């Protein structure tokens, strides 16, 4: 998935991303589930709001799987 996001925190501040890539389970995901997965994947706390924009599914090999396969035990 490729998308832009804005996250506001309840204790102040925000975080924004443009052209962010995130693996999703399956071929599609609704905006609220994508927001939850983003927050969980980034291990964020005290999140107040998440806005998703320009979301689209892209086909791409998962980078973490590729890096882990090449890593020495």
N, C-alpha and C positions, 0 to 999 in steps of 0.2 A: 504494500500500500504506500502511496506517495501522497503527502498532504502538508498543509500548513496548520499551525496550531498556536493558540494563546492560552496560557494557564495563569490564573490569578491565585494567589495564596491568601488564606484568611489572616495570616500574621503580617501581611504586607508584601509588596513586590510582585513581580510576574516573570514569566519565562515565555519566549516566543521561538518558534521554529518555522523555517520556510523550506519547502522541498524535502521534508523529513520522510525517511523510509522506515517502515515497521512491518515485520512479518505478521500476518494474520492467519488464524486457523480457517481454512476453507477458501472459497472463491469470492466471498463478499462478507461485509460486516456493516451493521448500522452505526450511525454516528455516536450514539451513547456507549455502545460496546467498544468502539474504537477509542473513545476518550478514556474509558476505564482501563483498557489494555495499555495505552500510552502511559498513564499514571503509574500503573503497576510495573511496567517494564522499566521505567525510569526510577522506580522506588521513591516516589515523591510523597511527602507528608503535608498535612494542613492545606490541601488543595481546596479552593473555594469554587472556582468555575473553570471549565475547559471549553474552548471554542475550536471547532474543526472547520477548515475551509479547503476548497479545491482538492478534495479527496478523490483519488482514482486508483484502481487496482493495476499493478504492473507485474509482469512476470520477471523474476530475478532469482538467482541462486542465493540461498541464505548464507550470508557472510560468516556468521559464527560457526556454522557447521563446517564450512570449508577451512576456517582457521583452526578449529579443534582437530580436524582430521590430519592436519599437517604438524600439529604440536607433538613434541616428544613426551613420552610418558613420565 
